[in-house]
Amino acid sequence: MAGTSPAMTKAVVSVGRSAFAALIVALLGSSALAQEVGKASAVNPNATANMRTIAIGSSITHKERIQTTSAGSVQLLFVDKTSMTIGPNSDLTIDEYVYDPNAGRGKLAATLGKGALRFVGGQISHSGDAEIKTASATVGIRGGVALIGVGHVYAGYGALTVSAGGTTVSLGAGEYTALQPGQGPSPPGPPPPNFVLSQIQLFQSGSGQSGGVARGTASPANVRRAEARATGTPGGSVAGSLTPSPPPPPPPPPVASTLTQTIQTSTQQAAVQQQIDQRPTPNPPPPPPPPPDPRPSLSLSGFVTGLMRTFVNDSESGPSTGLIGGTATVALDGTSGRMQANFNGQVAHPPDSAYLPSDFSYQFGSTDPALDPQSVYADYNNFGGSAAHDKTGKPLSTINGMAITNHTAAMITVTPETARMLSAESGSTATTFCECDYTRWGLWTSQSTQGPYLDNALGFWVAGRPTTVAEVPTYGVATYNGHVIANIDNNGANYVASADFSNTVNFGSRTGQVTVTGLDSTNYVGQVQFMQDPRNFVGSLAGNTGDRQMALTGSFFRGVSSPVGEMGGAVALTGTNYLGSGIFAAKMK
């Protein structure tokens, strides 16, 4: 799988097979599939995570390093509702983050290399497993609110332990300790004059800064919706019950409680606005629908395609390129953040090849809690896995029902945004990639050995939410638009190409008129017929370049507004010295 950055030379999307294989490995190692631990809920430039610029809503992942400049700050909201606000000129690394939402327990560890942060504890800190390390000390936090810097620690609420120079002190609400390199923490006591106020100002947005949102967007109603998205519950509060109740009116609260008050501000405003909104009105507006689950637990089914290059060690027979076709099932477990993909099918070699057809069964990742997950399910747009193995390290994948010796493999989703980026790098943005609601597609690659046989595969997969036979209409016409993307072997030259796809379906006659425009400089037109199971259809399309033909197999998938709102399938391309294998995905207009 050697390769450099994709060099796109064909129309729309065109890269070498080795480059796409390298892209899969690079994507699997990127933060797109790293374990997401939280979101950036507010950002003032300039702030970066692992050298990428953070925007409001950006995912924050395990082992992420957050850096800010003198004008930068960022607020992180973790999945257990812990909040960290990182001040200007700061450098923070998330060393470890584990959280079990069912048990409400986990562990959080971070290192503050420089600068300062404000910590508001979530569920993890309630069990005492939150720890912040600085250059001077180690701070343990239990159910607390804290201001932490390289030279100080202040407990606004809860209980803290500060260890440095072989000495440990405990801090209660309103207590402060100073830190010096190589020395123990100073005895607990009140903070210096104006310390808390100066720290609060440090973490607030400066003049002209808005925390990463456009002016006018922080209305009370938008605040409520943002809090609901952040906490996962309607009316949920970012601060919630993890901070003390607001003090009563006069006498004025002491300075030590000002930190807690600032954290409660948005929650209090939302509560007041909620009381106003609940006053009787002649025609109260309906409540907004709940936001979709970003990481649902479900199974997808569909198709897998690709090209496999097979050869035998120490054999005079040269390598043979075969067409891959089969089924794909993807199980997504939102609770554990795992996924498992199973690709099953057959490799068909050309008639003049020395290699017979072979069956394959590949597994990527695992949802079995007894096995290494070998996968990440960050959200419904970002998931992937590598070759699955049993407890002894033996590959779970097989060819012709027999175990393979070694297996290096990966599969990953490709979002429309990523596909457009690849197209732009090639100098073409002609393909309109499917903006599917439920259907997902992506890349996969595999290298395996079985005795003397060496197999190298690269291809695509597509999978959607199944519909039922009864839900397929018996009358009416609908048009589906999307894309085709295929791996191509053109007289020994290997590359990837994509094109627009359209299928106008007549549910009464059980047919569809399909057009594919500009796939590797070729247009395809033809008709598909429903199979006995009307959820599936097949057909053959003729190309306008030489003797090129396209065989197409597809299925209807569930969409947001219709049980047959989307479709996906496999395509096989043939011609003189020409071979291709790919997938299509489309959505009802």
C-alpha positions in Angstrom: 0.0 0.0 0.0 2.8 2.4 -0.7 1.7 5.7 -2.0 2.0 9.5 -1.7 -0.7 12.1 -1.7 -3.3 11.5 -4.3 -2.3 12.6 -7.8 -5.6 13.0 -9.7 -5.2 12.9 -13.4 -8.6 11.6 -14.7 -11.8 13.6 -15.1 -13.6 14.4 -11.8 -11.8 12.1 -9.4 -8.8 10.1 -10.6 -6.0 8.7 -8.5 -3.7 5.7 -8.6 -4.8 2.6 -6.7 -1.7 2.8 -4.4 -2.5 6.5 -3.6 -6.1 5.6 -2.6 -4.8 2.8 -0.4 -2.5 5.2 1.3 -5.4 7.6 1.7 -7.4 5.0 3.6 -4.6 4.4 6.0 -4.1 8.1 6.5 -7.8 8.7 7.1 -7.9 5.8 9.7 -5.0 7.5 11.5 -6.6 10.9 11.4 -8.7 12.7 13.9 -11.7 12.1 11.7 -11.8 8.5 13.0 -10.0 9.0 16.3 -12.2 8.6 19.4 -14.3 11.8 19.8 -14.4 12.9 23.4 -16.1 16.2 23.1 -16.8 19.4 21.1 -15.5 22.9 20.9 -18.5 24.8 22.2 -17.0 28.3 21.9 -13.9 29.5 20.1 -12.1 32.8 19.7 -9.3 32.9 17.2 -6.6 31.7 17.2 -6.9 28.2 18.6 -5.7 25.0 17.0 -6.0 21.2 17.7 -3.1 19.2 16.4 -2.2 22.1 14.1 -5.8 22.3 12.7 -7.8 25.4 13.3 -10.7 24.8 15.7 -14.1 26.1 14.8 -17.2 26.1 17.0 -18.6 22.6 16.9 -15.3 21.0 16.0 -14.7 17.5 17.3 -12.1 17.1 20.0 -10.5 13.6 20.1 -8.4 11.4 22.4 -4.7 12.6 22.6 -5.6 15.9 21.0 -3.3 18.9 21.7 -5.0 22.3 22.0 -2.9 25.5 21.5 -4.0 29.1 21.7 -2.3 32.4 20.8 -2.4 35.6 22.7 -5.7 36.4 21.1 -7.1 32.9 21.3 -9.3 30.9 23.7 -11.5 27.8 23.4 -14.2 26.1 25.5 -14.4 22.3 25.3 -17.5 20.4 26.3 -16.9 16.7 26.9 -19.4 13.9 26.6 -19.8 13.5 30.4 -20.6 17.3 30.5 -17.2 18.3 31.9 -16.3 21.8 30.6 -12.8 23.3 30.1 -12.1 26.8 29.0 -8.5 27.3 27.8 -7.2 30.8 28.0 -4.8 32.7 25.7 -1.2 31.6 25.3 -2.1 28.1 26.5 -1.1 24.6 25.6 -3.2 21.6 26.7 -3.0 17.9 25.8 -5.8 15.4 26.5 -3.8 12.5 27.7 -6.7 10.1 28.5 -10.4 10.2 28.3 -12.7 7.2 29.0 -16.3 7.4 29.9 -19.1 4.8 30.4 -22.4 6.7 30.1 -24.3 3.7 31.5 -22.3 3.6 34.7 -21.7 7.4 34.8 -18.0 6.8 35.5 -14.7 7.3 33.7 -11.3 8.9 33.7 -10.0 12.2 32.5 -6.4 13.2 32.4 -4.8 16.3 30.7 -1.5 18.1 30.8 -1.4 21.9 30.8 2.0 22.8 29.4 1.6 26.5 29.7 -1.2 29.1 30.2 -4.3 28.7 32.3 -7.7 26.9 32.2 -11.0 26.9 33.9 -12.5 23.5 34.8 -16.1 22.8 35.5 -16.6 19.1 36.6 -19.0 16.7 34.9 -19.9 13.1 35.8 -16.3 11.9 35.7 -15.1 14.4 38.4 -18.0 13.2 40.7 -16.1 9.9 41.1 -12.7 11.7 41.6 -11.1 10.5 38.4 -10.3 13.9 36.9 -6.6 15.0 36.9 -4.8 17.9 35.5 -1.0 18.0 35.4 1.1 21.2 35.0 4.8 21.8 34.9 4.6 22.4 38.7 2.0 20.1 40.1 -0.6 17.4 39.7 -4.2 18.5 40.5 -6.9 15.9 41.4 -10.5 17.2 41.1 -13.6 15.9 42.7 -17.0 17.4 41.7 -15.4 20.8 41.4 -14.9 24.1 39.7 -11.3 25.2 39.5 -8.9 27.8 38.0 -5.6 26.1 37.2 -2.4 27.7 35.9 1.2 26.8 35.9 1.8 28.9 39.0 -1.6 28.6 40.9 -4.6 26.4 41.7 -7.9 27.9 43.0 -11.0 25.8 44.0 -14.2 27.6 43.3 -16.3 24.7 44.3 -15.8 21.0 45.3 -12.6 19.4 46.6 -9.1 19.5 45.1 -5.8 17.9 45.9 -2.6 19.6 44.7 0.7 17.6 44.8 4.1 19.1 44.1 7.6 18.7 45.4 6.6 15.6 47.5 3.9 17.6 49.3 0.1 17.4 48.9 -2.4 19.9 50.1 -6.2 19.8 50.0 -8.3 22.7 48.8 -11.9 23.5 49.6 -14.3 26.0 48.1 -12.7 29.5 47.9 -9.2 28.3 48.7 -6.0 29.0 46.8 -2.4 27.6 46.6 0.6 29.1 44.9 3.1 26.9 43.0 6.8 27.2 42.3 8.9 24.8 40.2 10.5 22.2 42.4 8.7 23.3 45.6 5.7 22.1 47.4 2.4 24.0 47.1 1.8 26.9 49.5 -0.6 26.3 52.5 -4.3 26.7 51.5 -5.6 30.2 51.9 -7.7 32.9 50.3 -6.6 34.0 46.8 -4.7 37.3 46.3 -6.9 40.4 45.9 -8.8 40.6 42.6 -7.4 37.2 41.5 -10.7 35.6 40.7 -12.0 38.7 38.8 -8.8 38.9 36.7 -9.1 35.2 35.9 -12.7 35.5 34.8 -11.8 38.4 32.5 -9.0 36.2 31.1 -11.4 33.5 30.0 -14.0 35.9 28.6 -14.2 37.0 24.9 -12.4 40.2 24.1 -13.6 43.2 22.2 -14.9 42.1 18.8 -14.9 38.4 19.7 -18.1 36.3 19.8 -17.0 32.8 20.7 -17.1 31.6 17.2 -20.8 32.4 16.4 -22.2 35.1 14.1 -23.6 38.2 15.7 -27.3 37.9 16.7 -27.2 34.1 17.0 -26.9 33.9 20.8 -30.6 34.6 21.2 -32.3 32.9 24.2 -34.1 30.4 21.9 -30.8 29.5 20.2 -29.1 29.2 23.6 -31.8 26.6 24.6 -31.3 24.6 21.4 -27.5 24.7 21.8 -27.8 23.4 25.4 -30.1 20.7 24.3 -27.7 19.6 21.6 -24.7 19.7 24.0 -26.4 17.8 26.9 -28.6 15.4 24.8 -31.8 16.3 26.7 -34.4 19.0 26.0 -34.0 21.8 28.5 -30.6 20.3 29.5 -28.1 22.6 31.1 -24.4 22.7 30.4 -23.8 23.6 34.0 -26.8 21.6 35.3 -26.6 20.3 38.8 -22.9 20.2 38.8 -22.6 23.7 40.1 -24.1 25.1 43.3 -27.5 26.8 43.3 -27.3 30.6 42.6 -27.0 32.6 45.8 -30.1 34.5 47.0 -30.4 38.3 46.3 -28.8 40.7 48.7 -26.5 40.6 50.5 -24.2 40.5 47.4 -22.3 37.3 47.0 -18.6 37.1 48.0 -15.9 37.3 45.4 -15.2 33.6 45.8 -18.6 32.7 44.4 -18.3 35.0 41.3 -16.7 32.1 39.3 -19.7 29.9 39.9 -22.1 32.7 39.0 -20.4 33.3 35.6 -20.8 29.6 34.7 -24.5 29.8 35.6 -25.2 32.9 33.5 -26.4 31.2 30.3 -28.5 28.7 32.3 -30.2 31.4 34.3 -31.0 33.4 31.2 -32.4 30.3 29.5 -34.6 29.6 32.6 -36.0 33.1 32.6 -36.7 33.0 28.9 -38.4 29.6 29.4 -40.8 31.1 32.0 -41.6 33.9 29.5 -42.1 31.4 26.7 -44.5 29.3 28.8 -47.0 32.2 29.3 -50.3 31.3 27.6 -50.5 32.5 24.0 -53.4 32.3 21.5 -51.6 29.9 19.2 -48.4 28.6 20.8 -45.9 27.3 18.3 -45.3 23.6 18.2 -42.1 22.5 20.0 -39.1 21.9 17.7 -38.4 18.3 16.8 -35.6 16.6 18.9 -32.2 16.6 17.2 -31.2 13.4 15.5 -29.0 11.0 17.4 -25.5 11.7 16.1 -24.4 8.1 16.8 -27.4 5.7 16.4 -27.1 2.0 17.0 -28.3 0.2 13.9 -27.4 -2.1 11.0 -26.9 -1.1 7.4 -26.9 -3.4 4.3 -25.7 -3.0 0.8 -22.9 -3.8 -1.7 -19.1 -4.1 -1.9 -17.1 -3.8 -5.1 -13.5 -3.5 -6.2 -10.6 -4.9 -8.2 -8.3 -7.7 -6.8 -4.8 -8.2 -8.1 -3.8 -11.8 -7.4 -0.5 -13.6 -8.1 1.5 -16.6 -6.8 5.0 -16.4 -5.4 7.7 -18.2 -7.5 5.2 -18.8 -10.3 5.6 -18.1 -14.0 2.0 -17.1 -14.2 1.7 -13.3 -14.1 -0.7 -11.4 -11.9 -4.4 -11.4 -12.7 -6.9 -8.6 -12.0 -10.4 -9.8 -11.0 -13.7 -8.1 -10.5 -15.0 -8.1 -6.9 -18.7 -8.2 -6.2 -20.7 -9.0 -3.1 -22.7 -7.8 -0.1 -21.8 -5.5 2.7 -23.3 -5.3 6.2 -22.3 -2.7 8.7 -23.3 -2.9 12.4 -23.0 0.4 14.4 -22.9 0.3 18.2 -23.5 3.9 19.5 -23.1 2.8 23.1 -19.6 1.4 22.8 -18.4 3.5 19.9 -17.6 0.3 17.9 -18.5 -0.8 14.4 -18.2 -4.0 12.5 -18.3 -4.5 8.7 -18.6 -7.8 6.9 -18.0 -8.0 3.2 -18.9 -11.3 1.5 -18.7 -12.1 -2.2 -16.7 -13.5 -5.1 -13.7 -12.4 -7.2 -14.2 -13.2 -10.9 -11.0 -13.4 -13.0 -11.0 -13.1 -16.8 -11.6 -16.3 -18.8 -8.0 -16.4 -20.0 -6.6 -16.1 -16.4 -4.8 -19.0 -14.7 -6.8 -18.2 -11.5 -10.2 -19.6 -10.7 -13.0 -17.6 -9.2 -12.7 -17.4 -5.4 -15.1 -16.6 -2.6 -14.1 -14.1 0.2 -15.4 -13.2 3.6 -13.7 -10.1 5.1 -14.3 -8.6 8.5 -13.4 -5.1 9.6 -13.6 -4.1 13.3 -15.7 -5.9 15.9 -18.7 -5.2 18.1 -17.8 -8.3 20.2 -16.8 -6.9 23.7 -14.5 -9.9 24.1 -12.4 -8.8 21.1 -10.3 -5.8 20.3 -12.6 -3.3 18.7 -10.2 -2.5 15.8 -12.7 0.2 14.9 -14.1 3.7 15.7 -17.6 5.0 15.5 -17.3 8.7 16.0 -20.7 9.6 14.5 -22.9 8.6 11.7 -20.7 10.3 9.1 -17.4 9.1 10.4 -16.7 5.5 11.2 -14.2 2.8 10.0 -12.3 -0.3 11.0 -9.2 -2.3 10.3 -8.8 -6.1 9.8 -10.4 -8.0 12.6 -8.5 -10.7 14.6 -9.4 -13.2 17.3 -7.9 -13.3 20.8 -4.8 -15.1 19.5 -4.2 -12.6 16.7 -5.5 -14.8 13.9 -7.3 -13.0 11.1 -11.1 -13.6 11.1 -11.3 -13.1 7.4 -11.3 -16.1 5.0 -10.9 -16.9 1.3 -12.8 -20.0 -0.1 -13.7 -20.7 3.5 -10.1 -21.2 4.6 -8.2 -19.0 7.0 -5.7 -16.5 5.6 -2.2 -16.2 7.1 -1.8 -12.4 7.2 -4.3 -9.6 6.8 -3.8 -5.9 6.6 -7.0 -4.1 5.7 -9.1 -1.0 6.4 -12.5 0.4 5.5 -13.8 4.0 6.1 -16.6 6.3 5.2 -16.2 9.1 2.6 -18.4 12.1 3.2 -19.6 14.3 0.3 -17.4 17.0 1.6 -14.3 14.8 1.4 -15.3 13.6 -2.1 -15.6 17.2 -3.3 -12.2 18.0 -1.8 -10.6 15.2 -3.8 -12.4 16.4 -6.9 -11.2 19.9 -6.3 -7.6 18.7 -6.0 -8.0 17.1 -9.5 -9.1 20.5 -10.9 -12.7 19.3 -11.5 -15.8 19.6 -9.5 -18.2 18.1 -12.0 -19.6 15.2 -10.0 -22.6 16.0 -7.7 -22.0 13.5 -4.9 -25.1 12.2 -3.2 -26.2 14.2 -0.2 -27.8 11.1 1.2 -29.6 11.3 4.6 -29.2 7.7 5.7 -27.2 5.9 3.0 -23.4 5.8 3.5 -20.5 4.8 1.3 -16.7 4.7 1.4 -13.4 3.1 0.6 -11.8 -0.2 1.5 -8.5 -2.0 0.9 -7.1 -5.4 1.8 -3.7 -7.1 1.5 -3.6 -10.8 2.5 -1.6 -14.0 2.0 -2.9 -17.6 1.9 -0.1 -20.1 1.2 1.6 -18.9 -2.0 -1.2 -16.6 -3.0 -0.9 -12.9 -2.6 -4.1 -10.8 -2.9 -4.3 -7.0 -3.1 -7.8 -5.5 -3.2 -9.1 -1.9 -3.5 -12.6 -0.9 -3.9 -15.8 0.8 -2.6 -18.8 -0.1 -0.5 -22.3 1.4 -0.1 -24.9 0.5 2.6 -28.3 1.9 3.6 -31.2 1.3 6.0 -33.3 -1.6 4.6 -36.9 -1.1 3.6 -39.6 -3.8 3.4 -41.4 -5.3 0.4 -44.7 -3.9 1.5 -43.3 -0.3 1.5 -42.3 -0.4 -2.2 -44.9 1.7 -4.1 -46.9 0.0 -6.8 -47.5 3.2 -8.8 -46.0 6.6 -9.4 -42.7 8.0 -10.8 -39.7 9.3 -8.9 -36.2 10.4 -10.0 -33.1 9.7 -8.0 -29.9 11.7 -8.4 -26.5 10.9 -7.1 -23.1 9.6 -8.2 -21.1 6.6 -9.4 -17.5 6.0 -8.4 -15.4 3.2 -9.6 -11.9 1.6 -9.6 -10.7 1.1 -13.2 -8.1 -0.9 -14.9 -7.6 0.5 -18.4 -5.1 -1.6 -20.3 -2.9 -1.9 -17.2 -3.4 1.7 -16.0 -5.2 1.9 -12.6 -7.2 4.9 -11.4 -10.5 6.0 -9.9 -13.2 7.9 -11.7 -16.6 9.3 -10.7 -19.7 10.7 -12.5 -23.3 11.8 -12.1 -26.0 9.2 -11.8 -29.7 9.5 -12.4 -32.5 6.8 -12.3 -36.1 7.7 -13.2 -38.2 4.9 -11.6 -41.7 4.0 -12.8 -43.1 2.0 -9.9 -46.1 0.9 -11.9 -44.1 -0.7 -14.7 -41.3 -1.8 -12.3 -38.6 -0.2 -14.4 -36.0 2.5 -14.2 -34.3 4.6 -16.9 -30.6 5.1 -15.9 -28.1 7.6 -17.2 -24.4 7.9 -16.1 -22.8 11.0 -17.4 -19.0 11.3 -18.0 -17.7 8.3 -16.2 -14.1 8.1 -17.4 -15.1 10.2 -20.5 -18.0 7.8 -21.2 -21.8 8.2 -21.0 -23.9 5.1 -20.2 -27.7 4.8 -20.8 -30.0 1.8 -20.2 -33.0 0.3 -18.4 -33.2 -1.6 -15.1 -35.9 -4.0 -14.1 -37.3 -4.8 -10.7 -36.5 -8.3 -9.5 -39.1 -10.6 -7.9 -38.2 -8.9 -4.6 -39.2 -5.3 -5.7 -36.7 -3.8 -3.3 -33.9 -4.9 -5.8 -33.3 -4.1 -9.5 -30.8 -5.1 -12.2 -29.9 -3.9 -15.7 -27.4 -3.3 -18.4 -26.2 0.0 -19.8 -24.4 0.7 -23.0 -21.5 3.1 -23.2 -20.7 5.5 -26.0 -17.0 4.8 -26.0 -15.9 1.6 -27.9 -17.6 -1.5 -26.6 -17.8 -0.4 -23.0 -20.8 -1.9 -21.0 -22.0 -1.4 -17.5 -23.8 -4.1 -15.5 -25.8 -2.6 -12.6 -27.4 -4.1 -9.5 -29.1 -2.0 -6.9 -31.5 -1.8 -4.0 -33.9 0.8 -2.6 -32.9 2.1 0.8 -34.9 4.0 3.5 -34.8 7.9 3.4 -36.0 10.6 5.8 -39.2 11.3 3.9 -39.9 8.0 2.2 -39.2 4.2 2.8 -37.7 4.2 -0.7 -36.2 7.6 -0.5 -32.7 6.5 -1.4 -30.9 3.8 -3.4 -27.4 2.3 -3.8 -25.8 -0.5 -5.7 -22.9 -2.0 -7.6 -21.6 -1.4 -11.1 -19.3 -3.6 -13.2 -17.6 -2.1 -16.3 -16.2 -4.2 -19.2 -14.7 -3.5 -22.6 -11.6 -4.3 -24.7 -8.7 -4.3 -22.3 -11.0 -2.4 -19.9 -12.3 -3.4 -16.4 -14.0 -1.5 -13.7 -15.9 -2.0 -10.5 -17.7 0.6 -8.3 -20.8 1.7 -6.5 -23.6 4.2 -6.9 -25.6 6.2 -4.3 -28.6 8.4 -5.0 -31.5 10.2 -3.3 -35.0 10.8 -4.5 -35.6 14.4 -5.7 
